[in-house]
Amino acid sequence: MKNLPVAVIGAGPIGLAAAAHLINRGIPVKVYEAGDAVATNIRDWGHVHLFSPWRYNIDPVGRALLAGTAWHDPNGDTCPTGADLVADYLEPLSRVPAMASVIEFGARVTAIGRSGIDKISSRDRGQYPFVLTVVGRAGVRRDLARAVIDASGTWSSPNPLGGSGLPADGEATHAKRIAYGIPDVLGRDRSDYAGRTTLVFGAGHSAANVLLDLVALSLEAADTRAIWVTRGTDLSRVYGGGANDQLPGRADLGQCLKEQVESGQIGLITGFAAETIREEGDRLIVEGAAPSGRQTIGPADRIVVCTGQRPDLALTREVRVDLDPWLESVRALGPMIDPNLHSCGSVPPHGHREVSHPEPGFYTVGIKSYGRAPTFLMLTGYEQVRSVVAAIAGDMDAANDVRLVLPETGVCRANPSSAVISCDSGSPAMPPAISEVASAIEEKAGCCRPSASAPKPAPALNCCENAT
Ligand SMILES: Cc1cc2nc3c(=O)[nH]c(=O)nc-3n(C[C@H](O)[C@H](O)[C@H](O)COP(=O)(O)OP(=O)(O)OC[C@H]3O[C@@H](n4cnc5c(N)ncnc54)[C@H](O)[C@@H]3O)c2cc1C
């Protein structure tokens, strides 16, 4: 079995980092990427500025692989866009010959099992190789693997509009006028939004970005209107901690959104749980539950759903996985990242133990390891895969020596929950990083008067919710 490759599912930043570590240790690896190129998910939000600067976005072993090429290291304090991250790091990394030879594009893994035994059988389970159902360009096939690292992300499984977590009635019927995630309102998708009224659902930074882009678009295209709809009524997390926020850039983004709401540029409806979408004339009406009873919103032309993502659990149906019951993250991480308890995304250092499962040799890494929690940072994933690959190599000293130092954001005060657990306790503070991140963001913020020609507001580093 040792001659079989380790299967890495997904060529996003964390899957590629896993492959780089495996290559570095001389372990055979096969990377399956569903898209036609690396980082398919990031390409979808390529117009969005990251909130972490370059220095946090590059895996050290990835950097080492690139060092022997003509690659220009963008290491520094500037925050790239998603498109920059792909063009200036992930694409070059994927072209390094040792990497290029192990990535298969257009290869979607649809199921994972163990060859010859089903999920129930326990005896000698770890001795059986994994078997993957792969839908490739030449058709469907089965591949064997010695271990599986699932880095397939969550971006392609957005949460639905329905306030209950179930799709709203009519959501599928009107799908053509509904976007999920962060549409490129000022670019690729401009014609869908110019001169139209859009309802934006969600209370995270994805919604903030879409709303501010719509305001910017309204300066060029008359009759462009944005209405922001949230389930909760306390917007303090997305507005940020104001003067108490240790990250000025995040405070600016939140302030910017707040100003646009207070000035009436953005309509606001809070405490609304969507249930039904229906058509009236050729426009959309959304009905749902509000504190005062049943409420109707609209008419609108478009809906943008920014309610987060969830992992695709079908992929792992035939392997023994252990997940947090509501976050669907790996179980060990659940209590550390539960947004009901934590308002920031700091997690203690963790590695192969936390991202493993009862299924020996199977690991969930990257943003998928966080399940529905919106606080994942690439830095976290790079340390996860370093530890996992060391464990696969049998180098348990390295595997167990986990170190993770995340930039603190000091926004825990902004959490409205009375059950807040202080994020400062037990997580390593990193004062220089705070100021580095903050100043990089500050340069790109100053967005309170959006204009279509002005630089787009940058999503600021937010330990409570990243831009998902
Ligand atoms: C808008 C936005 C902004 C963010 N900003 C930051 C930031 O500033 N800093 C930061 O550290 N983090 C940020 N994040 C969080 C996180 O770092 C990114 O989401 C990152 O892309 C996660 O990397 P990943 O490799 O885990 O997953 P992904 O990047 O989602 O990659 C998963 C890959 O797997 C492929 N795939 C999926 N299913 C299959 C399958 N069945 N078979 C084969 N291939 C498959 C996909 O096509 C994709 O290429 C941000 C996230 C979002 C959405």
The ligand as an SDF file (V2000), in Angstrom:
LIG
                    3D

 53 58  0  0  0  0  0  0  0  0999 V2000
  -14.2600   36.0640   -0.1370 C   0  0  0  0  0  0  0  0  0  0  0  0
  -13.2710   35.3620    0.7390 C   0  0  0  0  0  0  0  0  0  0  0  0
  -12.1840   36.0510    1.2410 C   0  0  0  0  0  0  0  0  0  0  0  0
  -11.2460   35.4070    2.0410 C   0  0  0  0  0  0  0  0  0  0  0  0
  -10.1670   36.1000    2.5000 N   0  0  0  0  0  0  0  0  0  0  0  0
   -9.2140   35.4610    3.2070 C   0  0  0  0  0  0  0  0  0  0  0  0
   -8.0430   36.1640    3.6360 C   0  0  0  0  0  0  0  0  0  0  0  0
   -7.8860   37.3580    3.4320 O   0  0  0  0  0  0  0  0  0  0  0  0
   -7.0890   35.4660    4.3010 N   0  0  0  0  0  0  0  0  0  0  0  0
   -7.2040   34.1340    4.5840 C   0  0  0  0  0  0  0  0  0  0  0  0
   -6.2790   33.5590    5.1600 O   0  0  0  0  0  0  0  0  0  0  0  0
   -8.3150   33.4570    4.2240 N   0  0  0  0  0  0  0  0  0  0  0  0
   -9.3240   34.0800    3.5490 C   0  0  0  0  0  0  0  0  0  0  0  0
  -10.4520   33.3950    3.1740 N   0  0  0  0  0  0  0  0  0  0  0  0
  -10.6800   32.0370    3.7110 C   0  0  0  0  0  0  0  0  0  0  0  0
   -9.8900   30.8590    3.0390 C   0  0  0  0  0  0  0  0  0  0  0  0
   -8.5070   31.0180    3.2360 O   0  0  0  0  0  0  0  0  0  0  0  0
  -10.1810   30.6780    1.5780 C   0  0  0  0  0  0  0  0  0  0  0  0
  -11.5260   30.3240    1.4310 O   0  0  0  0  0  0  0  0  0  0  0  0
   -9.3340   29.5850    0.9080 C   0  0  0  0  0  0  0  0  0  0  0  0
   -9.6390   29.5780   -0.4630 O   0  0  0  0  0  0  0  0  0  0  0  0
   -9.5540   28.1930    1.4810 C   0  0  0  0  0  0  0  0  0  0  0  0
   -8.6780   27.3060    0.8410 O   0  0  0  0  0  0  0  0  0  0  0  0
   -8.9880   25.7480    0.6390 P   0  0  0  0  0  0  0  0  0  0  0  0
   -7.8330   25.2160   -0.1560 O   0  0  0  0  0  0  0  0  0  0  0  0
   -9.3190   25.1380    1.9280 O   0  0  0  0  0  0  0  0  0  0  0  0
  -10.3310   25.6700   -0.2320 O   0  0  0  0  0  0  0  0  0  0  0  0
  -10.6920   26.2650   -1.6540 P   0  0  0  0  0  0  0  0  0  0  0  0
   -9.8630   27.4510   -1.9860 O   0  0  0  0  0  0  0  0  0  0  0  0
  -12.1540   26.4430   -1.6610 O   0  0  0  0  0  0  0  0  0  0  0  0
  -10.2490   25.1320   -2.6870 O   0  0  0  0  0  0  0  0  0  0  0  0
  -10.9650   23.9320   -2.8440 C   0  0  0  0  0  0  0  0  0  0  0  0
  -10.6330   23.3380   -4.2220 C   0  0  0  0  0  0  0  0  0  0  0  0
  -11.1810   22.0240   -4.2910 O   0  0  0  0  0  0  0  0  0  0  0  0
  -11.8060   21.8350   -5.5510 C   0  0  0  0  0  0  0  0  0  0  0  0
  -12.8460   20.8110   -5.3710 N   0  0  0  0  0  0  0  0  0  0  0  0
  -14.0160   20.9610   -4.6890 C   0  0  0  0  0  0  0  0  0  0  0  0
  -14.6810   19.7890   -4.6680 N   0  0  0  0  0  0  0  0  0  0  0  0
  -13.9230   18.9040   -5.3420 C   0  0  0  0  0  0  0  0  0  0  0  0
  -14.0680   17.5180   -5.6560 C   0  0  0  0  0  0  0  0  0  0  0  0
  -15.1380   16.8180   -5.2380 N   0  0  0  0  0  0  0  0  0  0  0  0
  -13.1080   16.8990   -6.3910 N   0  0  0  0  0  0  0  0  0  0  0  0
  -12.0120   17.5960   -6.8020 C   0  0  0  0  0  0  0  0  0  0  0  0
  -11.8230   18.9130   -6.5440 N   0  0  0  0  0  0  0  0  0  0  0  0
  -12.7500   19.5470   -5.8040 C   0  0  0  0  0  0  0  0  0  0  0  0
  -12.3510   23.2110   -5.8930 C   0  0  0  0  0  0  0  0  0  0  0  0
  -12.5680   23.3310   -7.2820 O   0  0  0  0  0  0  0  0  0  0  0  0
  -11.2410   24.1340   -5.3620 C   0  0  0  0  0  0  0  0  0  0  0  0
  -10.2480   24.3580   -6.3420 O   0  0  0  0  0  0  0  0  0  0  0  0
  -11.4040   34.0200    2.3700 C   0  0  0  0  0  0  0  0  0  0  0  0
  -12.5060   33.3410    1.8660 C   0  0  0  0  0  0  0  0  0  0  0  0
  -13.4310   33.9960    1.0600 C   0  0  0  0  0  0  0  0  0  0  0  0
  -14.6040   33.2200    0.5240 C   0  0  0  0  0  0  0  0  0  0  0  0
  1  2  1  0
  2  3  1  0
  2 52  2  0
  3  4  2  0
  4  5  1  0
  4 50  1  0
  5  6  2  0
  6  7  1  0
  6 13  1  0
  7  8  2  0
  7  9  1  0
  9 10  1  0
 10 11  2  0
 10 12  1  0
 12 13  2  0
 13 14  1  0
 14 15  1  0
 14 50  1  0
 15 16  1  0
 16 17  1  0
 16 18  1  0
 18 19  1  0
 18 20  1  0
 20 21  1  0
 20 22  1  0
 22 23  1  0
 23 24  1  0
 24 25  2  0
 24 26  1  0
 24 27  1  0
 27 28  1  0
 28 29  2  0
 28 30  1  0
 28 31  1  0
 31 32  1  0
 32 33  1  0
 33 34  1  0
 33 48  1  0
 34 35  1  0
 35 36  1  0
 35 46  1  0
 36 37  1  0
 36 45  1  0
 37 38  2  0
 38 39  1  0
 39 40  1  0
 39 45  2  0
 40 41  1  0
 40 42  2  0
 42 43  1  0
 43 44  2  0
 44 45  1  0
 46 47  1  0
 46 48  1  0
 48 49  1  0
 50 51  2  0
 51 52  1  0
 52 53  1  0
M  END
$$$$
